[in-house]
Amino acid sequence: MTRVALCTQAQVIQTANFSSIDDVGGKDVVTEAIDEADIEVFEDYGDPLKRTTFSLDSDQADYEFWMDNTKTYRIDHVYIIDGDNNRTEYTDGTASEDDKEYTKDLEFNKITFHADTIAAYSGDRVMVEFVPDVFHILARTKAALFLQDKSNVVNANEDTPSLALRFIQRIKRIEDGIKVNVAFGSGNERFYDPTYGEVIPQRRFFTY
C-alpha cells in the first residue's frame, strides 16, 4: 500500500516562510524534505495512521471516531463491517447511502452518516483509519527545518537562523507532548481491539 505523505509541498513552503517552491530549489528539494521528515516520524513513533472502531446505532447519525481534544489531520478510510465481516468503504461527501458517503468534522473528530446508512447497518461495526494532526504538524515542521537548513539565510549574530531555532523548539514541544499522551494512554488496553483498533464509546454526540 502506497504511503501518503504527512504534509503537502505547499504546506511546507508556507511553514518555512518561503514565497514559492523555486525559492528552495524546486519540487525535488521539497519532496526530499517531506520524505526525510516522514521517515523520522515513522522511525520514532511507528505508523502515524491510527485505527478506531465503534458500532452504529439506529437512533444516532453523528459519531466520535477519536476521543482526543486535538483535531485530526485527515481520514484515509472509513469501512462499515457487517456480521459476515464484509467491508463496505465509505468516502467523504454529502452523507449519502446511495453514493456510500459520509460527512466529517475534523475539528471535533466527528463523522456523520445518512439515516438510510444507519438503518441498513444498525448494530454493525465502523472502522476509521486516520492521521492525528499532531503527526502532520510534526512532519511539516521537520520538513520546514530541513528547507531552512538548506537555505543560506543566516542571522549574522547567530550560528543558526532564528527561524530554524524556533522550528527546533517547536519540534521539541510537539515531541514532548506526544510522549506524555503515549504514557497517559498506555493503560487503555481494555478499549483496544487488536483487529479493528481502539474502541470508541459513543457518548459525546449521542442524544437520549
Secondary structure, 3 states (H helix, E strand, C coil): CCCCCCCCHHHHHHHCCCCCHHHHCCHHHHHHHHHHHHHHHHHHHCCCCEEEEEECCCCCCEEECCCCCCCEEEEEEEEEECCCCCEEEEEECCCCCCCCEEEEECCCCEEECCHHHHHHHCCCEEEEEEEEHHHHHHHHHHHHHHHHHHCCCCCCCCCCCHHHHHHHHHHHHHHHHHHHHHHHHCCCHHHEECCCEEECCCCCCCCC
